[in-house]
Amino acid sequence: MRPGHPDDVEPIISLLRILYRGDVGEGLNDLVQEYLNSPSHLVLLAIRERAVGLLIGAYRLDIDYECRAGLVDAIVVEESSRKQGIGTALVREFARWARDRGCTMLQVINPNEAFFDKLGFADRRLRFQQRSPDKIGT
């Protein structure tokens, strides 16, 4: 387990293709670079002979819960490496990173419910999404 580096962009994108079933855009490379260079974000890789797991997360202020929260944006383990504790290890390492930054809560976007239930996360669906912010109110 280790933080991602700028030369890890290709394996990171390969794992994101698994997560999003190939539905990734042309801007993903630039976005991954931005994540890798941001002090408030963590790109965490699980390495065997190659990268087999990925967690991308951040910390942010949360007004609803009046705290600093660690937010798991994406987590994926390649199919052949699942059921070996890699996902759990990724979340635990992220939790340590978030705690070191003053986070008192962890949140997940688009969770695999069975996996996160097992780790003690509670379902609190509070998020709505607008894909075209320029169309709000039109």
N, C-alpha and C positions, 0 to 999 in steps of 0.2 A: 504494500500500500504506500503510495507516495503522491504528492501534489503533481499536477501536470506542469509541463514545461513547454516553451514555444515550439520545440521540435516534436511535440506529441499531437499536433493538430490533426494529422491524418488518422491515427488510431482513435482519437476522440470523435472525429466525424464518422468513422466506421461504426463505432458503438452507438452514436446518435441515429445513424441510419437503421440500426436494429430496433431501437426504441420507437422511432417514428415510421417504421415499416417502409423505409426508403423515401418518405415524403419530406425531403429537406430542400431548402432553397439555396440559391447561389450566394446569399449573404451569410451563410452559416460559418464559413471560414473566418470572415472578419469578426463575427460575433464571438466565436471561440477565442480568437486572439484577444478580444476585449476582456472576456472573462479571465483569461490567463494573466492579464496585466492589472487586474483590479484588486486593490487591497481588501475590498469588502466582499469578494467572491472567492470561492474555493472550487477548483477542478481537481478531483481526487480520482486516481486510477488504481485499480487492483491489477497487479502484474503477476502473471505466472511466467511463461516464456515470452509472452506478449501481453498487451492490455486486454483483460477479459471482463473488466467491470469499470463502471464510471459513475460518479456522483458529481453533479454540479449544484452548488448551493451558494447562499449568501447570507449576510445578516442585515437586518433592517429594523427600523423603528416600527412598532405596531400600535396605532392609536387605539384600536378596539380593546386590546389587552394591556395597554399602557406598559409596554416593555420593549426590550430589544429582542427580536426573534430571529432564530436561524431558519432559513427557508430552503427546503430541498426543491430545486427547480427541475431536476432530471436525475433519474437513477436507472441503470440498466446493467444487467450481467448477461453475457452471451449465453445462448441456449445450452451449450455443452458444459458450461461451468456453473449452472444453477444448482440449487439444493446442496451447496457445499459451504454455506455460511458467508459467502463473499458479500452479498447484499447487506446482511446484518453488520458485517465488519465495516463496510463503507459508511453506514448510518452511524455506527458507534464512533468512528473516527471523525465524522462530520460533527457529531454532538460534542466531542471534546474540543474541536476547533471553535465551534459556536460558543461554548461555555467560556473558553479563554477570552472571548471578545465581549463578554458580559451578557450573553443571551440567556434568558430564563424560560424560553419556550422554543419548541421546534414546530414548524409547519411544513406541509407538503402540498405541492400543486399536482393534481391528477394522479393520486396515489393508486397503487395496486392495493386494494383494500385489505385483502387477506394478509399480505406481507406486513403492512403497517399496523393492522390490528394485532398481529402477533408480537409486535414491538411495543405495544401499549399506546398507540396513537388513538385518539378519539375522533369520530366523524363530526366535523363542524363546518358544514357547507355554507360558506359565506360569500362566495365569489361569483360574480357575474362577469361576462366579458363582452366587449364591443370591439369587433375587428376593425371597424372603420371610425376612429374617433372624429374625423371630419364630418361624419354624417349624423352626429348626435343632434337631436332636436329638429331634424329635417323631415 
